[in-house]
Amino acid sequence: MCLVWGTTYLAIRIALETVPPLLMGGLRFLVAGALLITVLKVRGVRMPAAGSWPALVILGILLLGFGNGGVVWAEQTVPSGLTAVLVAMSPFWMVGIDALTAHGEPITGRRAAGLIIGFCGIVLLVWPAIHVSDSGRAFLGGVMAAQLACFGWALGSTYSRRRGHTAARDESVLVTAAFEMLFGGLFLMTIGTMRGEVAWLTFNARTAAALVYLIVFGAIGGFTAYAYALKHLPIATVSLYAYVNPVIAVVLGTLILKEAFNARLGIAAAVVLIGMALVREA
């Protein structure tokens, strides 16, 4: 999961060269979900009961509609490696949301310190872009989109974990992931179509290959692994992916796409990851 998702930031950036953001995310998960459901049905795997569909719709919208949709939107104006660093703030949101739930863990002093450190890293990252030019506003918009992605991902993950202890115990992980992708993809496709993105949709060999990679490896492989991990591993262990992804994404973005990565960005990224490490280990 960590290795594959670390490469998807590069693939998203490449796909965005000709494919509009929300349609790209929608196509990715709609096709992946439909393919996986078809294979599972042919194999005779039991599909979820109608009573489970509302929960799967909610999970698809939160995890993929907002979670992946925010990432794709952010990568229009934020380098792929830095987007991965911003998405590493997911534990920040997970801890906050969990603390607000009925049986959630309270925020300890160490976690509070980690949240403050992580926030300072974000400020250091975006501070030079805080001005009134179009590029500055676009960059800040991308940062906000990445944080919306974190919020949706954290809320969906928390809901998935709590649901996993009740109604979803007997559900196949693959079936659950497939329907979440299907509903998340439909959500993104609907919003993208309403924005008129169909008129901008074009493909070339490079962007088509990137989209196929996102469907097969990023969606079917990576998201299925994430759904399995949420069901069988502690949330703190699952959140480790947020520290591996940025390293892979920054290296690939710098080497292949020649994205800028200077000392300030490196320090800011390190501060964010240190803060989130404190949050996770507290």
C-alpha positions, 0 to 999 in steps of 0.5 A, a space after each residue: 500500500 505504501 509503495 504503490 500509493 507513494 507513486 500515485 502522486 506522480 501518476 496523478 500529476 501526469 494524468 492531469 496534463 490532459 484529463 480534468 481533475 474530477 473526471 480523472 478521479 471519477 473514471 479511476 474509481 468508477 472503472 476500478 470498482 466496476 471491474 472488481 465487482 464484475 470479477 467478484 460476481 463471476 467468482 460467486 462472491 456474495 454482494 452486500 445487502 441493500 441495507 449496507 449500501 447507504 454506509 458504503 455510499 457514505 464511505 465512498 464519498 468521504 474516502 474517495 470523493 473528498 479524500 482523493 478528489 481533494 488530492 487531485 484538485 490540489 495537484 493542479 497547483 501544488 507539486 506532487 511531492 508537496 501534496 503528499 507531505 500535506 496529505 501526511 496531515 491525515 493523522 492530525 485530522 484522525 486524532 481530532 475527529 476521534 477525540 470528538 466521538 463518543 468513545 474516542 481517545 482524548 488529546 494528550 499533551 504530547 499529541 497537542 504538541 505534535 499537532 502544533 508542530 505539524 501546523 507550524 510545518 504547514 505555515 512554513 510550507 505555505 508562508 512565501 505563497 501568502 500574497 495576492 497574486 493569482 499564483 499565490 491564491 492558486 497555491 493556497 487553494 491547493 493547500 486547502 484542497 489537500 486539507 479537505 482531502 485529509 478531513 474526508 479521509 480521516 472522517 471516512 476512516 474513523 467511520 469505517 473502523 467503527 462500522 468494522 466492529 459491527 455491521 461490516 464484520 462479515 463483509 468481504 474486504 474486496 466487496 466493500 472496497 469495490 462498492 466504495 470505489 464505485 460510489 466514490 467514482 460516481 460522486 466525482 463523475 457527477 460533480 465533474 460533469 456538472 462543472 463541464 469537465 467533459 468538454 476538456 477531456 482528452 487523452 494521449 499515450 502518456 496520460 492514458 497510461 497514467 490513468 490505467 496505472 491509477 486504476 489497476 495499481 492505485 485503486 484496485 491494488 492500493 485501496 483494497 489493501 487499505 480497506 484490508 488494513 483498516 479492518 485488521 490492523 490498529 489505526 496507528 499502524 495503518 496511518 504509517 503510510 502517511 510517512 512513507 508516501 511523501 518520501 517516495 512522492 518527493 523523490 519521484 516528483 523531483 527526479 522525473 517531473 523536475 519539481 522544485 524542492 529546496 532547503 526550506 521545503 525540505 525543512 517544512 516537510 520534516 517539521 510536518 512529519 515530526 509533528 505527525 509522528 508525535 501525534 501517532 505515537 502519543 
